Amino acid sequence: MTDPQERRDSGLRRAAKALSKQGARQGGLARADRLSPEERSESARQAAEKRWGRSVQIATHDGQLQIGSQILECAVLEDDGRGGGPTRVINQGTLLAALGRARRPKGVEGGGTVLFANNLRPFISPELEASLADTITYRTTTNARAIGFRAELLPAICEVYLDAQQDGKLFTGQKPAAKAAYVLHRGLARVGIIALVDEATGYQESRARQELQRILERYVQAEYRPWMRMFPDEFFKEIYRLQGWEYKPGTAKRTQYVGKLVNKYVYDQLPPGVHDELRRLNPKNDKGNRARRHHQYLTADTGNQHLDKQISTVTTLMRISQDKIEFEELFDRAFPPVQPRLPLRITVSSEDRSDSDE
């Protein structure tokens, strides 16, 4: 029988251990609050590696991709640092479910053999088999462990079922999987899988920001250059002619409306985001004037070259136009306005579904 003093000592040790763990958790939370987002991400990476090993990758974005009636979980994994860029993956379990298979086959961790029965193996190319063997273990944004295949393999996976169906090699139980593969394949034929994954996960917004940053680095510089003449007299002469205004050679004083036309015909036609960045670097003062010309902030090798080409093109269009209406028509044809982006919906028609039964 345990001595009462020993029981009390044991209870005290357990209480002290619990308090120590609680203090460690509170200290960890306090430290986490002081970390930057980048430091928290690195801390989470190290914790994931300690728990699952160094082979795990981290999802920066994840979401659900719906094609017809099928829903696939997908993710974008962070750059592995080897120059390959972000990796798009389709969750293994949801792909198996879409094909009518068990989400987690017993005794199988992952790999191409999970997707296909033996009768389908003759329809698997050596390249696809090798790629499917390289499954990717990753951590989702909710810190769950998952296994996935590279998203670009999805069309080829669907084609295995479709080829076997065409040759009459499917078992009865595999026909629903072939039908699901048909639905997925028809949807993917309309929009690329990479674009679909980026939209479903929200990564396209991050990608757009990264692309904008690359454009701004090429076009805009923070330090302004000394002023030099970029707009020839002929450019303004043609503007005044088309507007029906009197042009006075040699004068630098122009109406505010001329500035609006310069923005419309020239600066707004630079890559998206460039004009906004120029406005930020060269803001108006209290009197509505800017300290410098926008083009002083454009890079010499890219920004100014694009600007010069735009000015030359617009000047030519104005020169060959009889009036303002004709010029606007020519300008809209040469530089059509950007159409608003519509939301993406991948649907499968009833005709598509009937075809899949053949």
C-alpha positions in Angstrom: 0.0 0.0 0.0 1.3 3.4 -0.9 2.4 5.6 2.0 0.2 8.7 2.4 3.2 11.0 2.3 4.3 9.4 -0.9 0.9 10.0 -2.4 1.0 13.6 -1.4 4.5 14.0 -2.9 3.4 12.4 -6.1 0.4 14.7 -6.3 2.6 17.7 -5.7 5.0 16.6 -8.5 2.0 16.2 -10.9 0.7 19.6 -10.0 4.1 21.2 -10.5 4.5 19.5 -13.8 1.1 20.7 -15.0 1.8 24.3 -13.9 5.1 24.1 -15.7 3.4 23.0 -18.9 0.8 25.8 -18.5 3.5 28.4 -18.0 5.3 27.1 -21.1 2.2 27.3 -23.1 1.5 30.9 -21.9 5.1 31.8 -22.5 4.9 30.4 -26.0 1.7 32.4 -26.8 3.4 35.5 -25.5 6.4 34.9 -27.7 4.2 34.2 -30.7 2.5 37.6 -30.2 5.8 39.3 -30.4 6.8 37.5 -33.7 6.4 38.9 -37.1 4.2 37.0 -39.6 7.4 35.7 -41.3 8.9 34.6 -38.0 5.6 32.8 -37.0 5.6 31.1 -40.4 9.2 29.9 -39.9 8.3 28.7 -36.3 5.3 26.7 -37.7 7.6 25.2 -40.4 10.1 24.0 -37.8 7.3 22.6 -35.6 5.9 20.7 -38.7 9.3 19.3 -39.5 9.8 18.2 -36.0 6.4 16.4 -36.0 6.3 15.0 -39.5 9.9 15.2 -40.8 11.7 17.5 -43.2 9.9 16.1 -46.3 6.7 18.0 -45.4 5.8 21.0 -47.5 3.7 24.0 -46.3 0.5 25.1 -48.0 0.2 28.9 -48.3 -3.2 28.7 -49.8 -5.9 26.0 -50.0 -9.5 25.7 -51.1 -12.1 23.6 -52.9 -12.3 23.2 -56.7 -15.7 22.2 -58.0 -16.0 20.7 -61.5 -19.5 19.5 -62.3 -20.7 17.7 -59.3 -17.2 16.7 -58.1 -15.4 18.6 -55.4 -11.6 18.4 -55.1 -9.5 19.9 -52.3 -6.5 21.7 -53.7 -3.6 23.7 -52.3 -0.7 25.9 -53.4 2.6 24.9 -51.6 5.3 27.5 -50.9 8.4 27.6 -53.1 10.7 24.8 -52.0 13.7 27.1 -52.6 15.1 25.2 -55.5 13.8 27.6 -58.2 10.8 25.5 -59.1 8.3 28.1 -57.8 5.0 27.3 -56.0 3.6 23.8 -56.4 -0.2 23.2 -57.0 -1.5 19.9 -55.6 -4.8 18.0 -55.6 -5.6 16.3 -52.4 -5.3 12.5 -52.8 -8.3 11.7 -50.6 -10.7 13.9 -52.5 -9.5 12.7 -55.8 -10.0 9.1 -54.8 -13.5 10.0 -53.6 -14.3 11.8 -56.9 -13.3 8.6 -58.7 -15.5 6.4 -56.5 -12.6 5.0 -54.5 -12.1 4.9 -50.7 -10.5 8.1 -49.5 -7.9 6.2 -47.5 -7.2 2.7 -48.8 -6.1 0.3 -46.0 -2.4 -0.1 -45.6 -1.5 2.3 -48.3 0.2 5.7 -47.7 0.1 7.0 -51.2 1.3 6.6 -54.8 0.0 5.8 -58.2 -1.2 2.3 -57.2 -3.8 3.9 -55.0 -5.6 5.3 -58.0 -5.6 2.4 -60.4 -6.5 -1.3 -60.2 -4.3 -3.8 -62.1 -6.6 -3.9 -65.2 -5.8 -0.2 -65.7 -2.1 -0.4 -65.6 -1.6 -1.0 -69.3 -3.1 2.4 -69.9 -0.6 4.2 -67.6 2.3 5.8 -69.4 5.8 5.3 -67.8 6.0 9.1 -67.3 2.6 9.2 -65.4 3.5 6.2 -63.3 6.8 7.8 -62.2 5.1 11.1 -61.5 2.4 9.5 -59.4 4.9 7.6 -57.3 6.2 11.0 -56.2 3.4 12.0 -53.9 3.7 15.1 -51.8 3.1 15.3 -48.1 2.1 18.8 -47.0 0.6 20.7 -44.1 -2.7 22.6 -44.9 -3.4 26.1 -43.7 -5.4 24.5 -40.8 -2.2 22.6 -39.8 -3.6 19.2 -40.9 -1.4 16.6 -42.6 -2.4 15.8 -46.2 -1.1 13.9 -49.2 -1.4 15.2 -52.7 -0.5 14.8 -56.4 0.8 17.5 -58.6 -2.3 19.2 -60.1 -1.0 19.1 -63.7 -1.3 15.3 -63.5 -5.1 15.4 -63.2 -5.9 15.4 -67.0 -3.6 12.4 -67.5 -5.2 10.5 -64.6 -8.6 11.0 -66.1 -7.4 9.8 -69.5 -6.4 6.4 -68.0 -10.0 5.7 -67.2 -11.3 7.1 -70.5 -8.8 5.1 -72.5 -9.7 1.9 -70.7 -13.4 2.6 -71.2 -12.8 3.1 -74.9 -11.0 -0.3 -75.2 -13.8 -2.0 -73.2 -11.4 -3.0 -70.3 -13.4 -1.4 -67.4 -15.0 -3.6 -64.8 -18.6 -2.8 -64.0 -17.6 -1.2 -60.7 -15.2 1.1 -62.4 -17.7 2.7 -64.8 -18.8 5.4 -62.2 -15.1 6.3 -61.9 -14.9 6.6 -65.7 -17.9 8.8 -65.7 -16.4 11.1 -63.0 -13.2 11.2 -65.0 -15.1 12.3 -68.1 -16.7 15.1 -66.1 -13.4 16.3 -64.7 -11.6 16.0 -68.1 -14.3 18.0 -69.9 -14.1 20.7 -67.3 -10.3 20.9 -67.5 -10.4 21.1 -71.3 -12.0 24.5 -70.9 -9.8 26.0 -68.3 -6.2 25.1 -67.4 -5.8 23.2 -64.1 -3.2 25.7 -62.8 -5.6 28.6 -63.3 -8.4 26.6 -61.6 -6.3 25.8 -58.6 -5.0 29.4 -58.3 -8.6 30.7 -58.3 -10.0 28.0 -55.9 -7.3 28.7 -53.3 -7.2 32.5 -53.7 -3.5 32.3 -54.8 -4.2 34.2 -57.9 -4.5 37.4 -55.8 -1.0 36.8 -54.3 0.3 35.9 -57.8 -1.1 39.2 -59.2 0.6 41.2 -56.4 3.9 39.5 -57.1 3.5 40.1 -60.8 2.7 43.8 -60.2 5.8 44.1 -58.0 7.9 42.7 -60.8 6.4 45.2 -63.3 6.9 48.2 -61.0 10.5 47.2 -60.4 11.1 47.2 -64.2 9.1 50.4 -64.9 9.4 52.7 -61.9 12.3 53.9 -59.8 12.0 55.7 -56.5 14.7 58.3 -57.3 13.6 60.7 -60.0 15.9 61.5 -62.9 16.7 65.0 -64.2 14.0 66.4 -66.4 14.3 65.8 -70.1 11.8 66.5 -72.9 9.7 63.4 -73.7 6.5 64.9 -75.3 7.2 66.5 -78.7 5.4 69.7 -79.8 3.6 67.7 -82.5 1.9 65.6 -79.8 0.3 68.7 -78.2 -0.3 70.3 -81.6 -2.4 67.3 -82.7 -4.3 67.3 -79.5 -5.3 70.9 -79.9 -6.2 70.4 -83.6 -8.6 67.5 -82.8 -10.1 69.4 -79.8 -10.6 72.5 -82.0 -8.5 74.7 -79.8 -6.0 77.3 -80.8 -2.4 76.1 -80.5 0.3 78.6 -79.6 3.8 77.1 -80.4 6.5 77.6 -77.7 4.1 77.9 -74.7 4.4 75.4 -71.8 1.2 76.6 -70.2 -1.7 74.2 -71.0 -5.2 73.7 -69.7 -5.8 71.0 -67.0 -7.9 69.1 -69.5 -4.8 68.4 -71.6 -3.3 66.7 -68.6 -6.4 64.4 -68.4 -5.9 63.5 -72.1 -2.2 62.8 -71.6 -3.2 60.4 -68.8 -5.8 58.7 -70.9 -3.8 58.3 -74.0 -0.3 57.7 -72.6 0.1 56.9 -68.9 -3.0 54.8 -68.5 -1.8 52.6 -71.3 1.3 51.5 -69.4 1.1 48.1 -67.5 -1.6 48.0 -64.8 -0.4 49.6 -61.6 2.4 51.7 -63.1 0.4 54.9 -63.3 -0.9 54.5 -59.7 2.7 54.1 -58.5 3.7 57.2 -60.4 0.9 59.1 -58.7 2.1 57.8 -55.3 5.7 58.9 -55.9 4.8 62.2 -57.5 1.7 63.5 -55.6 -0.1 66.8 -56.1 0.5 69.6 -53.7 -2.1 71.8 -52.0 -2.4 73.8 -55.2 -3.1 70.7 -57.3 0.3 70.7 -59.0 3.0 68.0 -59.1 6.6 68.8 -58.2 7.9 66.8 -61.2 6.9 65.1 -64.4 5.8 61.5 -64.1 8.3 60.3 -66.7 11.2 61.4 -64.4 10.3 58.4 -62.2 10.3 55.9 -65.1 13.3 53.6 -65.6 15.4 54.5 -68.6 15.7 51.0 -70.0 12.1 49.9 -69.8 9.7 52.6 -68.5 10.8 55.5 -70.7 11.2 53.2 -73.8 7.5 52.1 -73.4 6.5 55.7 -72.8 8.3 56.9 -75.9 6.7 54.2 -78.0 3.2 55.0 -76.7 3.7 58.8 -77.4 4.8 58.0 -81.0 1.9 55.7 -81.6 -0.7 58.1 -80.3 0.8 61.0 -82.3 0.6 58.9 -85.5 -3.0 58.0 -84.8 -3.9 61.7 -84.2 -2.1 62.8 -87.3 -4.1 60.4 -89.6 -7.4 61.3 -88.0 -9.8 63.8 -89.6 -11.4 64.7 -86.3 -11.8 63.8 -82.6 -14.4 61.1 -83.2 -12.3 59.2 -85.8 -9.3 59.4 -83.5 -11.2 58.0 -80.5 -12.4 55.1 -82.7 -8.8 54.4 -83.9 -7.5 54.7 -80.4 -10.0 52.2 -78.9 -9.2 49.7 -81.7 -5.4 50.1 -81.0 -5.8 50.0 -77.2 -9.1 48.3 -76.3 -10.3 48.9 -72.8 -9.6 46.0 -70.4 -12.7 43.9 -69.9 -13.8 43.2 -66.3 -12.9 39.6 -65.2 -16.0 37.4 -64.7 -16.2 34.8 -62.0 -15.2 31.3 -63.1 -17.8 28.6 -63.0 -17.0 25.2 -64.5 -20.3 23.3 -65.4 -21.0 20.2 -67.4 -24.1 20.2 -69.7 -26.6 17.4 -69.8 -25.2 16.5 -73.2 -21.8 16.0 -71.7 -23.2 13.7 -69.1 -25.0 11.5 -71.6 -21.8 11.3 -73.7 -20.0 9.9 -70.7 -22.3 6.8 -70.6 -21.1 5.6 -74.0 
